[in-house]
Amino acid sequence: MTMELDSAPLIGIALAVGSAAALAVGNLLQARGVRAMEAAAERGVDGSKAMNLLRNHFWLLGTLLLGVTVLLQMGSLTFAPLMVVQPVGVVALVFTALLTAVFAKRAPSRQVVRAIAICVLGVAGFVTVAAMVSTQHAITDVQLIAVLVVLTVLLVTTAVVGIVGRRRRTPPVVWVLLGGIYSAFVATLGKTVILRVQSAFQSGGLKWDVANLLTIACILGIGVAGGLSIYFVQKAHAFNRPEVVVAGLTVVDPAVAVVLGIAILGEASGAPMWAYLALAAAGAVAMSGVFALSRAEARTE
């Protein structure tokens, strides 16, 4: 039996927009820091790449803003279902494109504008339908275990593919996709922790039992997924323009998170068939925009 929990979608969406703004600025600063580190390595500057990053003020400030992004994201997930607020992050893609154009003093190409418009259109359609059909309720132990099992399978798959393909050139967009996928698990596991804590307080407070040990396992999963997401995002910055990296975090991330929210967390358990078809179509449109943006940015380099 599940318990319905209060939600305030407008507050959640507002916090998600703030998170998107912090994400856009943070990623631009981190991209500048990573490229400066790569340039220093090519010039033979002393020190490891990691130490050169830690000395870079732009990268450090970008990291701080990404921390703010996560806090605002968790706040938004407290007030609204995952499948409503997570896709709102695509606003960061628009912020990034505008900021990049201002810094470069050059208008983005038509292909880039078209690709961003496709992403925004797809996500806007998705959020609209999701807000109409989504519900928020307490997470059961079975659902939490299912999320952790899927994360474990993903970790094993990533390790196997990495070992098998370590001598092959990795397409740059792969780092973007991996960063977005693991970021989705941070959001999904964060949502489960929030709901379970809310449910526990409504039923009399936290207790040290098997159920809460699962919650602790969930927190550890957030640490693992978050660490890998950060690593893959840094790799993505080294080989992709900031717009492409942000697209991965604001389209791939919510696409995966929403699938988990629907398939495992049951956030659309009462939705009619037309809603599922509309969500799938809108998600496909948004994903196509990411690949179009990757191709468009590759042509401008």
N, C-alpha and C positions, 0 to 999 in steps of 0.2 A: 504494500500500500504506500502511495506517495502523498506528499503534502504540498499543496500549492503555496508558493511563496510570493510575497509582495514584489511588485516591480514598478519602476517609474521610467518608461522608455525614453521620454524626452530628456531627463537628466542623464541617462546612460548615453544617449546620442551626443549630447553636448560635451560630455567628458571624452567621448571617442573622437570628436573633432579636435579637441585640445590635444589629445594624444597624437593625432595625425600631424598636427602642426609641429609638435616637438620631434616626432619621428623624421619629418622632412628636413628640418634644420640639423638635427643630430646626424643624419646620414650624410648630408652634404659636408659637414665638418669632418666626419670620419673618413669619407672618401678623399678629402684633401690631405688628411694625415697619412692615409695608407699610400697614396701616390707620392707624397714627400718621402716616406720611408723607402719605397721602391727606388726612387731617384737617388737617395743617399746610398743605398746598397750598390747601385750601378757605379757610383763615383768612388766606391771603396771606402766609405766612411766607417770608422771603427765602431764596433758594437753590434750586437745581434739585432735582427729585425724587431723583435719584441721590445728590446730596450729603446731602440730608436722611436718606436711608437709611443712608449711611455714618456719619452722626453718631448713629444710633439703636443703643443698646447691645443691645437685645433682638434686632434684626435681625443684628447682628454675631455675637452668641453663637449665634443660630440657624444662621448660615452656617458657623460653626466646627463645630457639631454635624453639619451636612450633610456637611462634609468627613470627619468621623469615620465617618459613615454609608457613604460611598464606600469608605474604607479597609477597614472591616469587610466590606462587600459583596465587594470584590475578594478578601479573605481567604477568604470562604466559597466563592467560585468556584474558588479554588485547590484546595479539598478535595473538591468534589462537582460533578456536572454542572449546567449552567445550569438545566435544566428541573426540577431537584429543589429547589435553594435559592432561586431567584428568587421563586417564588410564596410562600415563607414570609414575605416582607415584608408580607403582608396583616395580620400580627399588629400592625403599626403602626396599622392602622385601629382596632383594639380599644383600643390604648393611647391613641390620640388622643381617641376617644369618652369614655373614662374620665377622662382629664385635663381635657377640656373641661367635662365635667359637674362635676368637682371645682372648677375655677376659677370656673365660672358659678353654682355652688351650685344647680344645677337638673338634674334627671334628664332624660336624652334621651327624646324622644317614642317612642311605640310604633313609628311608621313608621321612625324612624331605627334603632332596635334591630333591627327586622325586616330592614331593608336590609343592615345590617352582618352580621347572622346569615347572610343569603343569600351575601354575599361570602365570609365565612369558610368556609361549607359548601362552596361551589364550589371554593375554593382548596384546602381540605383534601382533597377528593376528587381533585383534580388532582395534588397532591403525592404522595398515596398511590400512585396508578397510576404516576406518573413514577418514583418510587423503585424500583418493581418492574421497569420495562422499560428504563430509561435506561442508556446506556453513555458512557464518556469516552475519546476518542482524539485523536491529533494532528490538527491542522487542515491541510488541503492548500492549496496556492496557489490552486487553482480555487475552493475554498470561501471563502477570504478575499476574493478578487476579487469573488465573488458578493455578499458582505455589503456591500462598499464600493460596488458598483453599485446595490444596493437603497437604500443611504443617499443616494447621489447623486440617484436618482430622487425620493426623498422630499424632499430639499432643493429640487429644481426645482419639484416639485408645491406645496410650501408657499409658495414665492416667487410662483408664478403665482396661486394662490388668494388670497394676501395682496394682490397688486396688483389683481386683478379685484374683490375684495370689500372694498376699503379704505374705501369710502363707505357700506357697509352695517354695521348693528350685528351684532357677533359674539356668538353665544350664549355665556354664561359657561362652559358645560361644554366648549366647544371648546378653551379655553386649558388646561383640565385634561387633555384627551385628548392635545394636542400635547406637553405637559410629560411625560406618561407614555410616549408613543411615542419621543421622543428619548432619554429616560432608558433605555429598553430597548436602544437602540443603544449607549449607553455600556456597559451590562452585557455585551452580546453581543460588542462589539469588545474589551472588557477580557478576556473569557473567551478569545478567540482569541489575544490577546497572551500571556496566562498559559500556555496550552497550547503555543504555539509556542516560548516561552522554555524551558519544561520539556523539551520534545522536543529542543531544540537542546543543552541541557546533557547530556541522556542520550546524545546522539550525538557528544559531543566538544567542545561549546562553541559560542558564537555566532560566525558568520562574516559578513563584509561582502559579501554576494552579493545577487542579485535577490530571493531569498526574504525576506531580512531587510529589504530596502528596502520590501517589501510590509508587513512588520510596522511599520516606521516610518510608512507611510501609514495604517496602522490606528490608531496612536497619535494622528496628526493628526486622524483621524476622530473619535476619542474627545473631543478638544478641541472640535471643531466641534459635535458632538452634545451634549456637556456644556454648552457655552455657551448653545446654543439651549434646552436643557431648563431651565436656570436662568432664562432670560428668560421663557419661557412659564409657569413655575411662579410667578414674581413677578406676572405678569399674572393668573394664576388666583387668587392670594391677594387681589387687589384686587376680585374680583367673586364669589368663592365662599367658603363657610365652610371652616375648616381640614380638617374631616372629608372634604369632597368632594375637596379637593386631594390629601390623603393617599390617598384611594381611587383616584385616577388614577395615583398613583405606585406603588401596591401591587397594583393589579389590571390596569390597562391596560398598565403596564410589563412585568410578567411574562407577560401574555398575548401581547404582541408578541415578547418575547424568546424565549419558548418556541416560538412558530411558527418563528422564525428558527433556533432550536436543532434543531428537528425537520426543517424543510424544507432547510436549508443545511448545518448542522454535523453532521447525521446522528446526533444523540444518541438517537434511538429507531429506528435502522435495523433492529434485529432484533425490534421489537415486533409482536405479533399484531394483527389487525384490530380485535378487541374493545377493545384498549387505545387505539387511535386514536379510536374512537367514544366511549369513556369520557372521554378527555381533551377532546374537542370538547364533550361535554355539560357537563362540569364547568366548562370555560372559559366557556361560554354562561351558565351559572348565575351565575358570579362577575361577569361583565360586566353582567348584568341587575341585580345588586345595586348596581353603581356608579350606574347611571341612576336606580334607585329611591332611592338615597341623595341624589342631586342634587335629585330632585323633593321628597323629604321635607324637606330642609334649606331649599329655596326657600319651602316653606309656613310654616316657622317664623320667617322673617325679617320 
